[in-house]
Amino acid sequence: MAKADADSSSPFGRAWFVSGALVLLALAMVAFMVWRGVAGEDTPAGAPVASSPVTSAAPTMAAETATEEGQCKPPRVKEKGLPAEAPEVQWERHPSGGVVPVSKKYGPTSREGAYWRCSARTASGAVVSGISLAYNFGTGDKNSASDDPNRETLFRKSQFGSNIEFGTVEGYRVLLSNENEAEVEYLLSGPGFHGTMRVPMVWDETKRDWTINAQSNDLGVAVVEDTTGFTMWR
């Protein structure tokens, strides 16, 4: 397991705590992206650095991860049920600016562009996929959500603002997992705060990849005090 910068891993904007009344995504806490337009800053000079450095996204051969039609070639792994412990991951900076978990075994394996995709059709694949999908979607990639009449509404509500601030992904818990659906709630932290972001997903047979379930009303965000029940990466 590797650790990321204390100020980066997932969206949780500082303004989210101050303006809890912002519509639907309860925008922002120092660990979440304020989905309605609060947003991140660069790491301030002198900020502490984690013992394990964040790596840049390794170039991936598109031929190994996608077909000519743009379908993913997801990792083929065998996994029954939920993982007993957190998948082993590395931490890489997503093009959105946040730092996300990636796994050689589970994905996302396609990381050569602005939007990362192609993860295994397993519970662990969904776990490593969810944060990247949320960041893809929040920075303009509608295709990271399922093709549904509600997608446009969810897309408009979910776009990141220009001053996004990222917090740290600490762990997760799987709320739902089967061959066709998954729902993962991520635990994120900022200075003195914890919060969660829920990412519902469905498997897209055409894309051969996980996508955000566009039938959802939002990517649920909440401030929490009790962090028990989460599988921790750190």
Secondary structure, DSSP 8 states (H G I E B T S, - for coil): -----TT-SEE--THHHHTTTSTTT---BTTB--TTS-------TT----SS--B------HHHHB-TTS-B--------SS-SS----EEEE-TTS-EEEEBTTTB--B-SSSS-B---SSHHHHHHHHHHHHHHHHTT-GGGB-S-TTHHHHHHHH---TT--EEEEEEEEEEEESSSEEEEEEEEEETTEEEEEEEEEEEETTTTEEEE-TTSS---EEEES--TT-EE--
